[in-house]
Amino acid sequence: MWRSACLYNNILRNFLKNVLFILIFNVFHSRTLNCYSCSYSMLEPTRENDDFFCANASLVLLEKDLTVKPCASWEKFCITTVETSLKAFSAIVRACAEVCNEICESDGYGTDMVRCDDCCTTDMCNGNYSVRYYKELMDGQYTSWLEPLASEKAYNKANGMLFPY
């Protein structure tokens, strides 16, 4: 009986070692997302946000080790955030992100600053730099009190909320 207990302990110990090895291997070798990472601001030029290439074709022409970074395992999105001030382009940020804002955010106490995010989930998918792309992204800031966003309609319908639209 003592031998069978020792044999059982050895089998269990080897099994646990294998499970631990697989877990550690997966943690260190899990596939991470790679995103363009840069920032450029026309309003507040500093060393941290003077990546002129962030807003134009230079972004995809430069060496990838200068413009692309691996995301942390919890960052599931590549994000492009475009900011306007008084309806004029003022800044852009490209990065990895944990969450994605589906609607534009506004703040600024009279300066009418609006930030709109565009998120995606494949490697280097946040590299679009065309004027049409920026315009379409920022069209999200112009909403109406009479016509709700499609996502708002879906939310209201899913939660049984009735509105006269």
C-alpha positions, 0 to 999 in steps of 0.5 A: 500500500505504501508503494501505491501511495508513492506511485500515486504521488509521483504521478500526481507530481508529474501531472502538476509539473506538466500543467504548470509548464503549460500555463507558464508557456502560454503566459509568456508565449501568448499572442499579443496585438501590435498597434501603431503608437504615436501622438501629435498635437497642434495645440500643445506641442511637446516632446511627448506628442510631436510625432508629425508622422502620426497624422499622415502617410509617413506613419506607414512608410517609417520603420515599424520598430519606430511606429509599432509597439506590442500591446499588453495582454489586457489591451485588446484594441488598437485605437485611433483617437482624433481630437478637434477644437472648435471643429478644427483638427487639433490632435491624434493619438494611436495606441493600444487600449483596454476599452473602446469608446463607441461615441465621441466625448466632448469637453472643454468649457467653451472651447468645444473640444471633441474626441472620437475613437476608432477601434479595431482588433487586428495587428496594425489596423489603426494606421489609416491616415486619409482625410476621408477617414478622419472626416468619417470618424469625426462625423460621429460628433454630430448627433441629433436630439431627434434621431438617436444613434443606432447603438442607442436604438438597439440598447433601448430595444433590448432593454424594453425602453420606448421613445417616440422616434 
